[in-house]
Amino acid sequence: MKWVKVKHASPAVQKYHLVDGTEKKLELKYTHPQQSVRISNEIGQRVFFVEKKGFWTNKTLFKNEYGVEAGKMTVEKGFHAGSIEVDGHKYHYLIHDTPSPALVIYDELSNPLLHCELNAEYKQGQDLSSLLLGLCWYLCPVVPGQAVAPRAARI
């Protein structure tokens, strides 16, 4: 799997497709001025708002379309790692820089669940909160009013 950056008409919007081979699994649009993330796939669509918290902004909160906290993310400075929780599901992540930039998501027992390549434009230290949110939503999509089982582990 990998994130592919797609051109968008507005320069304020970063648009990505999560692809597995040739199949598009997810679409993500991050709008910087509103700090909003729109995630959509065949199951449904969600909107989240991203808020940085903490003195050194080491914590990120995700609020749903109603302003209710739906998750949070912490970053371990200097380790390219951290944890993320979305809709009650907790994961750990690690950013690999070599041989090519990639995100690896682990469950609470450190079992790898998903490996995702980043595009060539990735720079070390870049904020990846919206892409991590998209990957966690892909692993266990939550759509209001629907019960959806978590996806099987994919490496």
N, C-alpha and C positions, 0 to 999 in steps of 0.2 A: 504494500500500500504506500501511497505517497500523496502529499498535498501538491496540487498544481495551481499556480497563480494564474488567474484568468483576467483579461482586460475588462475594465468596467468603464462606463461612460463618465462617471464622476471620479475625480481624483481623490475625493475624501473617502471613497469606498474601496476596501480591499476585498476582492472576491477570489475564493478558492474552491476547487473541486477536490474531494477525496476520491482517488481512483485506485482500483485494484485491477491491474492489467489494463484492459480497455473499458472496463465497466465503472461508471460514475456511481459512487455509493452515497455521497453527501455533497451538499452545496453549502458554503459558509460565506456570509457577507459581514465584514466588520466595518462599521461606520465610525470613524475616529471622532468627529465633532460630538456625536451623541453617546459615544462609548457603548454602542450597541452591537450585538452579535445576532444575526439571523441564521438559523440552521434549518435546512429542509432536506427531506428525502422522501421516499415512497410512503413512509408511515405518516408523516405530518411535518409541521413547521413549528418552530419555537423562536421566541425572541428573548434575549438575555441582555442585561445591562451590566457593565463591568465597572467596579469601583476599586480603586487602590486605597488600602488602609495601612496604617502603621507609620512610624517615624521615618523609616527608610524604605517605605513602600514594599515590604517583604510579604504582604498579605493582600490578596485580591478577593473581593466578594463578587459573586454572581447573583443578580436579582432577576426574577422572572418578569414576564410582561405586566404583572400586577404589583411589582415593587417588593415582593416577598423574597427573602433570601433563599436561593435554590442551591447554593454551593459556595465553596471557598477554595482558595489555592494558596499555598505557601511555597516560598523559594528558599532553598538553602544556598546562601550566597557563596560563590566560589566553587561550588560542587556541580553546577549544571544539573541540579536535581531538586526534588521537592515532593509535595503531596497535593492531591486535588480530590475534592469531595463534591459530587454532583447528585442531587436528589437522593441522598442517603447512601450512595455507593462511594467508597473510599478507594483511591488508587495512589500509587507512587509512580513517579516518572523520572527518567534520566535522559539527558541530551548527549548524544555521541557526536563528536565533531569529525572523527576519522573512521573509515576512509571517506565517507560522505556524511553530511549532517543528517541526523535521524533522531526521532523521539521513540523511546521505548516505554510502554506503560506496563506496570506490574500490579498484581493484586496485593492485598495486605500481607500475604505470606511470601512475597517476593517472587512469585511465579510470573514469568512474562506472559502478557495477554496480547499485546499488539506492538508491532514494529512499523513505524511510518517514516518514510524518507521525507526530508524537507527540500524545497526547491533551492536552486543554486544561489538565489538572492539572500539566503539566510546569513545573518551576521551574528557572531558570538555576542551574547548579551541581549539580543533582540527579545522583545516581549512576545511570548508565545501563548499567552493565556487564552486567547480566543481559539487558537488551533487545538490546544489541549482540551478545552471545553468541548469542541466539536468531536474530538476523538472519544472522549468519555460518553458523550451523548450517543455516538455511534455504537459503543459497546453496550450501553443499556439505555435505549431511547425511552423517554417518558413523555407521553402526550396526554394532556388533560382529558380525563374521561375514558381513557383506554388502558387496559392492563397489557403490558408487553414484557415477555421474558427476556433476561439478559442474553446477548449473543454468545456463542461459544468462543473460546479463546482462539486467537489467530496470531500466529507468528510467521 
